[in-house]
Amino acid sequence: MSAPMTIFDTMLPILFLALAAMVMLMSGVFSRRDHSFAITGAAIVLFAITARLMFAAPDGT
């Protein structure tokens, strides 16, 4: 378990969360009447991160 790989694995979900937040913000700004896209996007990103954490090998490889 090397330090750079751990830092990368920690930063990747944060980048995805930031991207999801930007998408939710943009969808909220440009279409206030439809929030289903933002909710669906957040659910997809959270599911992807959860699956990534669940199916990742314990040693990080």
Backbone as JSON Lines, residues from 0, in Angstrom:
{"i":0,"aa":"M","n":[0.86,-1.2,0.0],"ca":[0.0,0.0,0.0],"c":[0.89,1.24,0.0]}
{"i":1,"aa":"S","n":[1.04,1.84,-1.14],"ca":[1.92,3.0,-1.27],"c":[1.13,4.29,-1.05]}
{"i":2,"aa":"A","n":[1.81,5.32,-0.63],"ca":[1.15,6.59,-0.3],"c":[0.51,7.27,-1.52]}
{"i":3,"aa":"P","n":[1.21,7.34,-2.67],"ca":[0.58,8.03,-3.81],"c":[-0.72,7.37,-4.26]}
{"i":4,"aa":"M","n":[-0.77,6.03,-4.26],"ca":[-1.98,5.35,-4.67],"c":[-3.11,5.64,-3.68]}
{"i":5,"aa":"T","n":[-2.8,5.7,-2.39],"ca":[-3.82,6.0,-1.39],"c":[-4.35,7.42,-1.59]}
{"i":6,"aa":"I","n":[-3.45,8.36,-1.85],"ca":[-3.88,9.74,-2.07],"c":[-4.75,9.82,-3.33]}
{"i":7,"aa":"F","n":[-4.36,9.09,-4.38],"ca":[-5.14,9.1,-5.61],"c":[-6.51,8.49,-5.38]}
{"i":8,"aa":"D","n":[-6.57,7.38,-4.65],"ca":[-7.86,6.74,-4.38],"c":[-8.74,7.62,-3.5]}
{"i":9,"aa":"T","n":[-8.11,8.48,-2.69],"ca":[-8.9,9.38,-1.85],"c":[-9.39,10.58,-2.64]}
{"i":10,"aa":"M","n":[-8.57,11.06,-3.57],"ca":[-8.94,12.25,-4.32],"c":[-9.98,11.97,-5.4]}
{"i":11,"aa":"L","n":[-9.98,10.74,-5.96],"ca":[-10.87,10.43,-7.06],"c":[-12.34,10.57,-6.69]}
{"i":12,"aa":"P","n":[-12.81,9.99,-5.57],"ca":[-14.22,10.2,-5.2],"c":[-14.53,11.66,-4.9]}
{"i":13,"aa":"I","n":[-13.55,12.4,-4.37],"ca":[-13.79,13.83,-4.1],"c":[-13.99,14.59,-5.4]}
{"i":14,"aa":"L","n":[-13.22,14.25,-6.42],"ca":[-13.39,14.89,-7.73],"c":[-14.76,14.55,-8.31]}
{"i":15,"aa":"F","n":[-15.18,13.29,-8.16],"ca":[-16.5,12.89,-8.65],"c":[-17.61,13.64,-7.91]}
{"i":16,"aa":"L","n":[-17.44,13.8,-6.6],"ca":[-18.43,14.52,-5.82],"c":[-18.48,15.99,-6.23]}
{"i":17,"aa":"A","n":[-17.31,16.58,-6.51],"ca":[-17.29,17.96,-6.96],"c":[-17.99,18.1,-8.31]}
{"i":18,"aa":"L","n":[-17.75,17.14,-9.21],"ca":[-18.4,17.15,-10.51],"c":[-19.91,17.01,-10.35]}
{"i":19,"aa":"A","n":[-20.33,16.12,-9.45],"ca":[-21.77,15.94,-9.22],"c":[-22.38,17.21,-8.64]}
{"i":20,"aa":"A","n":[-21.65,17.88,-7.75],"ca":[-22.17,19.12,-7.18],"c":[-22.32,20.2,-8.25]}
{"i":21,"aa":"M","n":[-21.34,20.26,-9.16],"ca":[-21.43,21.24,-10.25],"c":[-22.62,20.94,-11.15]}
{"i":22,"aa":"V","n":[-22.83,19.65,-11.45],"ca":[-23.96,19.26,-12.31],"c":[-25.28,19.61,-11.62]}
{"i":23,"aa":"M","n":[-25.36,19.33,-10.32],"ca":[-26.6,19.64,-9.6],"c":[-26.82,21.15,-9.55]}
{"i":24,"aa":"L","n":[-25.75,21.91,-9.37],"ca":[-25.88,23.37,-9.34],"c":[-26.35,23.89,-10.69]}
{"i":25,"aa":"M","n":[-25.72,23.39,-11.77],"ca":[-26.08,23.86,-13.11],"c":[-27.52,23.49,-13.45]}
{"i":26,"aa":"S","n":[-27.91,22.24,-13.13],"ca":[-29.27,21.82,-13.45],"c":[-30.28,22.6,-12.63]}
{"i":27,"aa":"G","n":[-29.88,22.97,-11.4],"ca":[-30.77,23.77,-10.56],"c":[-30.88,25.19,-11.07]}
{"i":28,"aa":"V","n":[-29.8,25.71,-11.67],"ca":[-29.82,27.08,-12.17],"c":[-30.6,27.18,-13.47]}
{"i":29,"aa":"F","n":[-30.37,26.2,-14.37],"ca":[-30.94,26.32,-15.71],"c":[-32.34,25.73,-15.82]}
{"i":30,"aa":"S","n":[-32.7,24.83,-14.92],"ca":[-34.08,24.29,-14.96],"c":[-34.56,24.08,-13.53]}
{"i":31,"aa":"R","n":[-35.15,25.11,-12.99],"ca":[-35.57,25.04,-11.59],"c":[-36.77,24.13,-11.4]}
{"i":32,"aa":"R","n":[-37.55,23.92,-12.45],"ca":[-38.77,23.14,-12.3],"c":[-38.5,21.64,-12.31]}
{"i":33,"aa":"D","n":[-37.3,21.24,-12.76],"ca":[-37.01,19.81,-12.89],"c":[-35.78,19.46,-12.08]}
{"i":34,"aa":"H","n":[-35.98,18.85,-10.93],"ca":[-34.86,18.46,-10.08],"c":[-34.59,16.96,-10.15]}
{"i":35,"aa":"S","n":[-35.36,16.24,-10.99],"ca":[-35.16,14.8,-11.06],"c":[-33.81,14.47,-11.67]}
{"i":36,"aa":"F","n":[-33.32,15.32,-12.59],"ca":[-32.01,15.06,-13.19],"c":[-30.9,15.17,-12.15]}
{"i":37,"aa":"A","n":[-30.99,16.17,-11.29],"ca":[-29.96,16.34,-10.26],"c":[-30.0,15.18,-9.27]}
{"i":38,"aa":"I","n":[-31.21,14.77,-8.88],"ca":[-31.33,13.67,-7.92],"c":[-30.8,12.38,-8.53]}
{"i":39,"aa":"T","n":[-31.15,12.15,-9.82],"ca":[-30.68,10.93,-10.49],"c":[-29.16,10.95,-10.63]}
{"i":40,"aa":"G","n":[-28.6,12.1,-11.0],"ca":[-27.15,12.2,-11.13],"c":[-26.44,11.94,-9.81]}
{"i":41,"aa":"A","n":[-26.98,12.51,-8.73],"ca":[-26.37,12.3,-7.41],"c":[-26.45,10.83,-7.02]}
{"i":42,"aa":"A","n":[-27.58,10.19,-7.31],"ca":[-27.74,8.77,-6.96],"c":[-26.75,7.91,-7.75]}
{"i":43,"aa":"I","n":[-26.57,8.23,-9.05],"ca":[-25.64,7.46,-9.87],"c":[-24.21,7.62,-9.35]}
{"i":44,"aa":"V","n":[-23.82,8.85,-9.03],"ca":[-22.45,9.09,-8.55],"c":[-22.23,8.4,-7.2]}
{"i":45,"aa":"L","n":[-23.19,8.51,-6.29],"ca":[-23.05,7.87,-4.99],"c":[-22.98,6.35,-5.14]}
{"i":46,"aa":"F","n":[-23.79,5.79,-6.06],"ca":[-23.74,4.36,-6.29],"c":[-22.4,3.93,-6.86]}
{"i":47,"aa":"A","n":[-21.86,4.75,-7.78],"ca":[-20.56,4.42,-8.37],"c":[-19.46,4.43,-7.32]}
{"i":48,"aa":"I","n":[-19.48,5.44,-6.44],"ca":[-18.46,5.53,-5.39],"c":[-18.61,4.37,-4.41]}
{"i":49,"aa":"T","n":[-19.85,4.04,-4.06],"ca":[-20.08,2.93,-3.13],"c":[-19.61,1.61,-3.72]}
{"i":50,"aa":"A","n":[-19.93,1.39,-5.0],"ca":[-19.49,0.16,-5.66],"c":[-17.96,0.12,-5.75]}
{"i":51,"aa":"R","n":[-17.36,1.27,-6.04],"ca":[-15.89,1.35,-6.13],"c":[-15.26,0.98,-4.79]}
{"i":52,"aa":"L","n":[-15.84,1.47,-3.7],"ca":[-15.29,1.16,-2.39],"c":[-15.56,-0.29,-2.0]}
{"i":53,"aa":"M","n":[-16.74,-0.81,-2.37],"ca":[-17.1,-2.17,-1.97],"c":[-16.26,-3.21,-2.71]}
{"i":54,"aa":"F","n":[-16.05,-3.0,-4.02],"ca":[-15.4,-4.01,-4.83],"c":[-13.89,-3.79,-4.97]}
{"i":55,"aa":"A","n":[-13.36,-2.75,-4.32],"ca":[-11.92,-2.53,-4.37],"c":[-11.21,-3.58,-3.51]}
{"i":56,"aa":"A","n":[-10.02,-3.98,-3.97],"ca":[-9.25,-4.96,-3.21],"c":[-8.74,-4.33,-1.92]}
{"i":57,"aa":"P","n":[-8.61,-5.11,-0.85],"ca":[-8.15,-4.54,0.43],"c":[-6.76,-3.91,0.33]}
{"i":58,"aa":"D","n":[-5.89,-4.44,-0.54],"ca":[-4.55,-3.89,-0.63],"c":[-4.47,-2.75,-1.64]}
{"i":59,"aa":"G","n":[-5.59,-2.44,-2.29],"ca":[-5.63,-1.28,-3.16],"c":[-5.2,-1.56,-4.59]}
{"i":60,"aa":"T","n":[-4.95,-2.83,-4.91],"ca":[-4.5,-3.15,-6.27],"c":[-5.7,-3.41,-7.16]}
